[in-house]
Amino acid sequence: MELRQVRYFVTVAQELHFGRAAERLHIVQSAVSQQIRRLERELQTELFDRSSRQVRLTPVGERFLPEARALLAAEERARAVVAELSAGRARTLRLGTSTGLGAHLDRVLDTLAGLAPETGVELVSARAQQRLDQVSAGELDAAFLRGDPDGAGRDGLSFVPLWQDPLVAVVPARHPLAARPGTIALTDLAAVPLVLTERRNNRALVDLVVNACHEAGFVPVPGPRYGSLDDTLTAIGAPGGPEHGLWTVVYASHAARLSIPRVAFLPFRNPGMELTTYLAVRRSDPPAGLDLLLRACAATDRGQGAP
């Protein structure tokens, strides 16, 4: 089957007249008839009823028509991609990111570079709601988002789940828990002040940690707030702090990248201490490289595992 034959078929189906179809295609009528006959021989069925003076589609032809149109639409998309690359305007994906993606993001970018070396990537760091707003406005092609999205910014967006991001506790290296092998329980930290960002800055993370403490049977002791994660970690490791120290949480993928003196990173044995990372994209206008990006994300999680 040739795309030329499919194009001739669709044109005749629209006109229901071989002569008018030939005029639209700027070829002679005999050439149109010949190619349609060849297509019918290959498909081993008749697509047009020529038994009367008026050309009509057969039942098979009517069923084939939407599929033929889909083939031509796919051809147009393929030609557009090739034209863009040939003109030296290779696709650049604009991705919204956040702190702590760590090795996940490295693996995604490495895999994407192998799948589509001609595709560039521009990384934009912003707060979660800003990332969603920028995707909705077309300023970003997609954005990574941790935790189930709330109502704000969801209209017109799709959220594709990618991987699970476990949390680890951060405590002073001098804390007795830091000397224990293995995992810790949340109740081990019940008397230690918890340092978290304001809920409006990271609703999903704050809700997860606070609710997990409640389920473990205690209300976390509120600790001071600092301007950044770096300041928080520095305060936790500083000598001469509160009697019980301070604690917070970071993503395990981020902890692997951090080198902060006088703090220890401890995994939890409590279930559910993890957040799902999603990819947010426009529902009605997904980016041209979305399929490749999702393949890169899937290969990252399946082949490498979560850090």
N, C-alpha and C positions, 0 to 999 in steps of 0.2 A: 504494500500500500504506500503510495506516495502522497506527500502533503499537497502537491499540486492537484492530484485527483480529488482529494478531500475538499480542497478549496473550490474546485469546479462543481462538485456535488452540492455544497452549501449554496453557491450562487444560483444554480438551477432550481434548488428547492425554494429559494426565496422568490425567484421570478416565475417559477412554474412554466418556463418557456426557454427552450434552448437558444433561440435566436437572440432574445433580450439578454440572456446570461452571457452569450458570446460577446455582445456589444459592451457589457460592463467589464468583461475580462480583457477586452481589446484583442481578441483572437477570432479566428473563423469558427463558424458553428460546427463544422465537421470535426475540428480538433476537440471541441468540448464533448461532442457525442462519442468520439473515439475513446477519450480518457475515461468517461463515465462507464462505457462498456467494459473497459479493462478492469476498472474497480469492481464492477459487478461480477466479472468472471473470477477475480481473486477472492471475493467474498462468497462466491457461489450462490448468489441470490440476486433478484432484481430489486433495485431501489426505486425505480419509477415505473408507473403504469402508463404505457404508450399506446394502449389499445383504442383510445378515443382521440379526438382532435385536441383535447386538452391534456397537458402533462400533469400527472398527479403522483404523489408519493405513495408507494406501497406501504403496508403496515410495518414491514422491516425498515423501509426508508424513514418513516416517521420516528421509529425508535432509534435509528442510527443518527439522526440529525443532531440531537443535543450532544451526543458523544463527539461527532465531527466538529461541532463548534468548540467544544472543550479542547480538542486537539489543536485547532488553529489558535485559540487563546494561549495555550501553552507555548506554541511556536513564537507568538509575539513577545511573550515574557522572556523567553530564551534569547531572542534576537536583541531585546532591550539590554539585557545583562551584558551580552557580548559587545554591543555597541558602546556601552559605558566603559567597559574595560579597555576596549581598543582605542578609545579616545583619550586614554590616560587618566580617566576619572574614576579610579578604583574606589570601591565602596569603603567608607569609614563608618564603623559602628560607634555610636556615642553611648557609653554605658555609665549609669549612675552607680557609684560604689559607696561603701562605708568602711570605717575603721574595723579591722578585725577579720576580714575575709581571708587574710593570710595565704597559706599554701593553696587554698581552694582557687583563689583568683589567679595565682601563678599557673596552676594546672589548666584552668580554662583557657588562658591566653596562649599557653604553649600548644595545647591541642588545637585551638582555633588557627594558630599560625601554620600547623601542619595540614589542616583541612583546606584552608583558603589563604595561602601566603600573600595573595594580592589584596586581602582585606585588611585595612588599618583599623586600629582601635583607639578611641579617645576616652580616657577615664575622667569622670567628673565626680568629685566627692561633695556630698551635701547631706543635710538631714533627711530623714525618711520622707516626711511630707513634701519637702522641696523636690525630692527625686520623683515622687509620684506626680506632682504638679508639672514638672518639666517633661515627663513622658506624655502626659495628657496634652500638653501644648505642642508636642512635636520637637521640643528642644533636645530631648534625649530619645534614642531608639528603644532603649530598655533600661531597667534598673534592678539591681539586687535589693531585696527587702527581707529582713528577718522577722519572723513571727506573722501570724495571721493578720492581714490588713484590716484596719477598722473601717468604719463607714466613710471617713473623709478621704476623698481622692479616688474612690473606687469606680466611679461612673466612667464607662467607656474603656476600662482596663481589664485585662486578663492576668491572672496570677498563676504561673506554672511552678509547682513545687520541684525543688532541685535536690536538696540534701538536708541532713540533720546536723546542727551545730551544737555539740555538747558544751556545757559550761563547766568551768573549774573555779574553785574558791581561791582567793588570794589572801594569805595571812602573813603576819610577820615571820621571818625565818626563825626568830627566837621563841615563837609560840610552841608549846608542847605538841600540838597537832603536827607541826612540820617534821617532827622526829619520828612519827609513826609511819610504818610502811603501808602501802595499799590505799584504800579509799577512806573518806570520812563521811559521817552522817551530818545532816543539817543541824540536828539537835546538839552536836558538838560545838556549834557556834551560837547557841541560844543566848549566852551571856555576853557575846562580843558585839560591840556596836557595828551596824551594817552601813557601809557607805555606798549609796546609789545616786545616780543622776536623778533629776526631777522627772516625774512620770511623763510630762509633756515632751520631753526630749527622746524618750525611748519607752513608749507604753508597753510594748510586748515584753521587753526584758524585765522591767520593774514589776509588772503584774505576775510574771512567771515566778520570780524569786520570792516576792511577798506572799503569794498564794501557796507556794511550796512550803514556806515556813509555817504558815497557818495550818496546812495539812499535817505537818510534822508535830504540831501541838504547841507552838509558841508564836508570840508576836515579836518580830525582830526589834532589837534595840536600835533606834535611829542614831546614826553617826553624823558627823559633820559633812558638809558638801564642799567639793572643790571644783575649780574651774575647768579641769580637764582630767582625762584618765591618767596622764603622766603625773599630774599633781597628786591624784589619789594614791597611786602606787608608791610615790615617794613618801607620802605621809604615813602609809601603812608600814613601810620599812624603816621609818625614822626611829632612832633610839629615843627613849624617854617619853613614849606615847602613853595612851590610857593603860590602866592596869591590865585589862584583858586584851589590849591591842585593838585593832580594827580589822574588818574584812570586807571584801567586795567580790564580785565575780567578773570573769572575762571569758571570752570564747576560747576553747582549747586550741583552735586554729590560730588565734592571735597569741596565746601564751607561748606557743612554740617559737615565736619571733621575738619575744621580749627578753631583754637582759637587764633586769632591775635588781640591784644589790639589796640584800636584807629582806627579800620577800620569798615566799614559797607558793607554788601552784599545786593545789590538791584536788584530785578528781572526786566527785560525789558518788556515793553508792545509792542515793535516792533515785528512784525512777522518774523520768520526765524532766530531768534537768537539762533540757536541750530545746532549741528552737529550730523550726523549719526555715530554710532560706528559699525564697521565691524569686522568680524573674517576672517583673511587671512589664507588660507591653500593651500597646494600643490594640483594642479588640478589632476595630474596623480598618486599621491601617498599620499592620505589623511591618517591621523593617524587612528589607530584602534579604538580609543575612540571618534572619531569625532561625531558620532551620539549621544552619551551620552552628550558630551559637548554642542552640539546644543540644545538638549532637556533642559539642565540646563539653557542655555541662554534664551530660549523661555519661560520657566517657570518663570524666573527672571522678564522678562519684562511684561508678561501677568498677573502673580499672584501678584507681588509686586508693579508694577508701577515704573516709573522713579522717583528717588528722586528729 
